Amino acid sequence: MLATADGPVGAVEYAHLQPAVATDVAKTVRRLVVASTTANSPLRELLINFGPTRMMLRPVSEDVLIVLLDRDGDTQPIRTLLDREIPRMLRLAQGEPEAPAPAIGVHEGDDEVGELLASPLGPVLLEIEAVYHNYRKHRGLNQGQTRGHMHEQIREWLLCCNPSNYTLPLLLDGLSETMTDDPAGRSGFVGEVQSILRRAGALR
């Protein structure tokens, strides 16, 4: 959600954040940006933890982009996505024509995965990754390890088919195969991700 001094803009129905709170956040971050810039140390990102939630704040011109996350969730995929999207938002706000989206599959390795995370499928993939990490951390894996497994399966998915909502079940199959050491966790993971896929229109 983009918060401005005049209230929130965009995704308000999903934000679970009161408009007045969004306005206060925007004004506070604007003051912090001014103060940090004056001190020759411009604010790039602010993380605030409260209860089970983490709020990521990224200044965008005179406004602020707010992302609400699981406190234990991995923030790096979100940063990667925002690093791509914020410059695009600024260009559009200045009236510049939008550059064509990069074609999926042009680059190898992590560039390929990064492009996919920046595509319309990105939010669904990040949600799946968060659920995957939630289960695998109980088997001793850290966020870097679970992210590595997730990216490996995404690359396998890209090799076997065109990425779309309709082929997401194949990615789920690949991820579930990495969980043979935890049958109960595997079953729970599949159930949760199937719910995500239904919301995305990949399953009925």
C-alpha positions as CSV (number, residue, x, y, z in Angstrom):
1,M,0.0,0.0,0.0
2,L,1.2,3.5,-0.8
3,A,0.7,5.9,2.1
4,T,0.6,9.6,1.5
5,A,0.0,12.6,3.8
6,D,-3.5,12.7,2.4
7,G,-4.3,9.0,3.1
8,P,-3.6,5.6,1.6
9,V,-3.5,4.9,-2.2
10,G,-4.0,1.4,-3.7
11,A,-4.7,-2.1,-2.2
12,V,-6.6,-0.4,0.7
13,E,-9.0,-3.3,0.9
14,Y,-6.2,-5.8,1.6
15,A,-4.0,-3.6,3.8
16,H,-5.6,-4.1,7.2
17,L,-4.4,-0.6,8.1
18,Q,-6.7,2.2,9.0
19,P,-6.5,5.3,6.6
20,A,-5.6,7.6,9.6
21,V,-2.8,5.3,10.6
22,A,-1.5,5.2,7.0
23,T,-1.5,9.1,7.0
24,D,0.4,9.2,10.3
25,V,3.0,6.7,9.0
26,A,3.5,8.7,5.8
27,K,4.0,12.0,7.7
28,T,6.4,10.3,10.2
29,V,8.5,8.7,7.5
30,R,8.7,12.0,5.6
31,R,10.1,13.7,8.7
32,L,12.6,10.8,9.1
33,V,13.7,11.1,5.4
34,V,14.2,14.8,5.7
35,A,16.2,14.4,8.9
36,S,18.4,11.5,7.6
37,T,19.0,13.4,4.3
38,T,20.1,16.4,6.3
39,A,22.6,14.2,8.1
40,N,23.9,12.9,4.8
41,S,22.6,9.4,5.5
42,P,19.3,9.1,3.5
43,L,16.8,6.6,4.8
44,R,16.3,3.7,2.4
45,E,14.2,1.3,4.5
46,L,12.7,1.1,7.9
47,L,11.6,-2.2,9.6
48,I,9.2,-2.1,12.6
49,N,8.3,-5.2,14.5
50,F,5.1,-5.4,16.6
51,G,3.6,-8.6,17.8
52,P,3.7,-11.3,15.1
53,T,3.9,-8.6,12.3
54,R,6.7,-6.8,10.6
55,M,6.1,-3.5,8.8
56,M,8.5,-2.7,6.0
57,L,8.6,1.0,5.0
58,R,10.2,2.2,1.8
59,P,10.3,5.9,1.0
60,V,8.9,6.7,-2.5
61,S,9.4,10.4,-3.4
62,E,7.4,12.2,-0.7
63,D,5.3,9.2,0.1
64,V,6.0,5.8,1.6
65,L,5.3,2.2,0.5
66,I,4.1,0.0,3.3
67,V,4.4,-3.8,3.3
68,L,3.0,-5.9,6.2
69,L,4.8,-9.2,6.6
70,D,5.1,-12.1,9.0
71,R,7.6,-11.2,11.6
72,D,9.6,-14.4,10.9
73,G,9.2,-14.2,7.2
74,D,12.1,-13.7,4.8
75,T,12.3,-10.0,3.7
76,Q,14.9,-10.5,1.0
77,P,12.4,-11.6,-1.8
78,I,10.3,-8.5,-0.9
79,R,13.3,-6.3,-1.1
80,T,14.2,-7.7,-4.5
81,L,10.7,-7.1,-5.8
82,L,10.5,-3.5,-4.4
83,D,14.0,-2.7,-5.8
84,R,12.5,-3.4,-9.2
85,E,9.1,-1.9,-8.7
86,I,9.8,1.4,-7.0
87,P,11.9,2.9,-9.8
88,R,9.1,1.9,-12.2
89,M,6.5,3.6,-10.0
90,L,8.6,6.8,-9.9
91,R,9.0,6.8,-13.7
92,L,5.2,6.4,-14.1
93,A,4.6,9.2,-11.6
94,Q,6.8,11.5,-13.7
95,G,4.9,10.6,-16.8
96,E,7.6,8.6,-18.5
97,P,6.5,5.7,-20.7
98,E,6.7,2.3,-19.1
99,A,9.5,0.1,-20.4
100,P,8.6,-3.3,-21.7
101,A,8.7,-6.0,-19.0
102,P,11.8,-8.2,-19.3
103,A,11.1,-11.6,-21.0
104,I,11.1,-14.5,-18.6
105,G,13.9,-16.9,-19.4
106,V,16.3,-14.5,-21.1
107,H,18.9,-14.7,-18.3
108,E,20.2,-17.7,-16.4
109,G,20.3,-18.5,-12.7
110,D,19.1,-16.1,-10.1
111,D,18.4,-13.4,-12.7
112,E,15.8,-15.7,-14.2
113,V,14.2,-16.3,-10.8
114,G,14.3,-12.5,-10.0
115,E,12.5,-11.7,-13.2
116,L,9.8,-14.1,-12.3
117,L,9.4,-12.7,-8.8
118,A,9.0,-9.3,-10.4
119,S,6.3,-10.5,-12.7
120,P,2.5,-10.7,-11.8
121,L,3.2,-14.2,-10.4
122,G,5.6,-12.8,-7.9
123,P,3.2,-12.2,-5.0
124,V,1.9,-15.8,-5.2
125,L,5.4,-17.2,-5.3
126,L,6.5,-15.2,-2.3
127,E,3.4,-16.4,-0.4
128,I,4.3,-20.0,-1.3
129,E,7.9,-19.4,-0.2
130,A,6.8,-18.0,3.2
131,V,4.7,-21.2,3.8
132,Y,7.5,-23.4,2.7
133,H,9.9,-21.7,5.1
134,N,7.4,-22.0,7.9
135,Y,7.4,-25.8,7.6
136,R,11.1,-26.3,6.8
137,K,12.4,-24.2,9.7
138,H,11.1,-27.0,12.0
139,R,13.5,-29.3,10.3
140,G,16.5,-27.0,11.1
141,L,16.7,-25.1,7.8
142,N,17.3,-21.4,7.9
143,Q,15.8,-18.8,5.6
144,G,18.8,-18.9,3.2
145,Q,18.5,-22.6,2.8
146,T,14.8,-22.7,2.3
147,R,15.1,-19.8,-0.2
148,G,17.8,-21.8,-2.1
149,H,15.5,-24.8,-2.3
150,M,12.6,-22.7,-3.5
151,H,14.7,-21.0,-6.2
152,E,16.0,-24.4,-7.3
153,Q,12.5,-25.7,-7.7
154,I,11.4,-22.5,-9.6
155,R,14.3,-23.1,-12.0
156,E,13.2,-26.7,-12.5
157,W,9.6,-25.4,-13.1
158,L,10.8,-22.9,-15.7
159,L,12.7,-25.7,-17.5
160,C,9.6,-28.0,-17.7
161,C,6.9,-25.5,-18.6
162,N,5.8,-21.9,-19.1
163,P,5.2,-20.2,-15.7
164,S,1.6,-19.4,-15.2
165,N,-1.2,-19.8,-12.6
166,Y,-2.2,-23.0,-14.4
167,T,1.2,-24.7,-14.0
168,L,1.8,-23.7,-10.4
169,P,0.6,-27.2,-9.2
170,L,3.8,-28.5,-10.9
171,L,5.9,-26.2,-8.7
172,L,4.0,-27.4,-5.6
173,D,4.8,-31.1,-6.6
174,G,8.5,-30.2,-6.9
175,L,8.6,-28.5,-3.5
176,S,6.7,-31.3,-1.8
177,E,9.3,-33.8,-3.1
178,T,11.9,-31.9,-1.0
179,M,9.9,-32.7,2.2
180,T,10.0,-36.5,2.2
181,D,11.9,-36.3,5.5
182,D,8.8,-34.7,7.1
183,P,5.6,-36.5,6.0
184,A,3.3,-34.6,8.4
185,G,4.8,-31.3,7.5
186,R,4.6,-32.2,3.8
187,S,0.9,-32.9,4.1
188,G,0.3,-29.6,5.9
189,F,2.4,-27.7,3.4
190,V,0.5,-29.1,0.4
191,G,-2.8,-28.3,2.0
192,E,-1.9,-24.7,2.7
193,V,-0.4,-24.1,-0.7
194,Q,-3.4,-25.7,-2.4
195,S,-5.5,-23.0,-0.7
196,I,-3.2,-20.3,-2.1
197,L,-3.5,-21.9,-5.6
198,R,-7.3,-21.9,-5.4
199,R,-7.3,-18.2,-4.6
200,A,-4.9,-17.7,-7.6
201,G,-7.3,-19.6,-9.9
202,A,-4.8,-22.5,-10.4
203,L,-7.1,-25.1,-8.7
204,R,-10.8,-25.5,-8.4
